[in-house]
Amino acid sequence: MPALKILVIPGSLRTGSHNARLAATAAYQFAQAGADVTRISLGDFPLPIYDGDLQAKSGVPKNAINLKRMMSAHHGVLIVTPEYNSSVPALVKNTIDWVTRVQDTHETRGQVFRERPFAIAAASESRLGGTRSLAALRLILSSCHATVIPSQLALSFAADAYDDMDRLKHPRDIEALNALVRQLIDVSQRMM
Ligand SMILES: Cc1cc2nc3c(=O)[nH]c(=O)nc-3n(C[C@H](O)[C@H](O)[C@H](O)COP(=O)(O)O)c2cc1C
């Protein structure tokens, strides 16, 4: 069996992002569990706001195609999203919208979402930890016919969630991340 490849996508570009930090923590856990991990920044895949006229005129942007191919090259995907006004940030939604428009040769549109499982996590300084953003992201991915694993992590009070060694310090967060990592690996292996 080939090495299991997991793609980790933080949904924030902000310097000092809590979600980028959580994505790094999760990537480390996946690597510890034996997975081959790629952690990207959406800053390397800049995309215009989706516009059907733009797509009709110029096609799907190369960055959306590249990101879709990056996803296709992995067996499982983790998206770590901030919560903006009780939902996902425009960056995350817009990226997914463009990727759903990619159709490579011998593929049906949206195939990349159907053929591999997704996990979702969020980090916020609030008590809810981005729970509403997770609900929104789960709905979006499910509408793309993705398998979204049940285990998820909503990291509350994200600025105070780590110890001096940059490890998650609260048992509930550690257990939630471990469960997510185990489950995404398990489901990814079954869908390989
Ligand atoms: C436009 C905007 C709306 C926000 N709305 C929420 C919200 O609904 N719930 C929440 O927990 N945090 C909210 N926040 C705070 C973000 O979760 C916080 O800034 C977080 O650190 C952003 O993620 P990042 O650190 O990964 O960049 C909002 C922030 C912005 C800029």
PDBQT file of the ligand as one rigid body, heavy atoms in Angstrom, charges set to zero:
ROOT
HETATM    1  C1  LIG A 201     -14.965  39.817   9.961  1.00  0.00    +0.000 C 
HETATM    2  C2  LIG A 201     -14.740  38.988  11.192  1.00  0.00    +0.000 A 
HETATM    3  C3  LIG A 201     -15.794  38.312  11.757  1.00  0.00    +0.000 A 
HETATM    4  C4  LIG A 201     -15.584  37.488  12.876  1.00  0.00    +0.000 A 
HETATM    5  N1  LIG A 201     -16.633  36.760  13.365  1.00  0.00    +0.000 NA
HETATM    6  C5  LIG A 201     -16.395  35.848  14.334  1.00  0.00    +0.000 A 
HETATM    7  C6  LIG A 201     -17.420  34.954  14.751  1.00  0.00    +0.000 A 
HETATM    8  O1  LIG A 201     -18.528  34.957  14.263  1.00  0.00    +0.000 OA
HETATM    9  N2  LIG A 201     -17.114  34.036  15.709  1.00  0.00    +0.000 N 
HETATM   10  C7  LIG A 201     -15.862  33.961  16.266  1.00  0.00    +0.000 A 
HETATM   11  O2  LIG A 201     -15.633  33.102  17.107  1.00  0.00    +0.000 OA
HETATM   12  N3  LIG A 201     -14.877  34.805  15.889  1.00  0.00    +0.000 NA
HETATM   13  C8  LIG A 201     -15.112  35.735  14.943  1.00  0.00    +0.000 A 
HETATM   14  N4  LIG A 201     -14.120  36.557  14.525  1.00  0.00    +0.000 N 
HETATM   15  C9  LIG A 201     -12.811  36.481  15.166  1.00  0.00    +0.000 C 
HETATM   16  C10 LIG A 201     -11.939  35.477  14.443  1.00  0.00    +0.000 C 
HETATM   17  O3  LIG A 201     -12.342  34.166  14.744  1.00  0.00    +0.000 OA
HETATM   18  C11 LIG A 201     -10.507  35.698  14.908  1.00  0.00    +0.000 C 
HETATM   19  O4  LIG A 201     -10.090  36.945  14.378  1.00  0.00    +0.000 OA
HETATM   20  C12 LIG A 201      -9.601  34.592  14.493  1.00  0.00    +0.000 C 
HETATM   21  O5  LIG A 201      -8.377  34.791  15.144  1.00  0.00    +0.000 OA
HETATM   22  C13 LIG A 201      -9.397  34.568  12.983  1.00  0.00    +0.000 C 
HETATM   23  O6  LIG A 201      -8.689  33.429  12.630  1.00  0.00    +0.000 OA
HETATM   24  P1  LIG A 201      -7.092  33.445  12.413  1.00  0.00    +0.000 P 
HETATM   25  O7  LIG A 201      -6.478  33.762  13.740  1.00  0.00    +0.000 OA
HETATM   26  O8  LIG A 201      -6.773  32.076  11.959  1.00  0.00    +0.000 OA
HETATM   27  O9  LIG A 201      -6.780  34.489  11.392  1.00  0.00    +0.000 OA
HETATM   28  C14 LIG A 201     -14.307  37.391  13.428  1.00  0.00    +0.000 A 
HETATM   29  C15 LIG A 201     -13.237  38.120  12.858  1.00  0.00    +0.000 A 
HETATM   30  C16 LIG A 201     -13.459  38.881  11.751  1.00  0.00    +0.000 A 
HETATM   31  C17 LIG A 201     -12.279  39.607  11.120  1.00  0.00    +0.000 C 
ENDROOT
TORSDOF 0
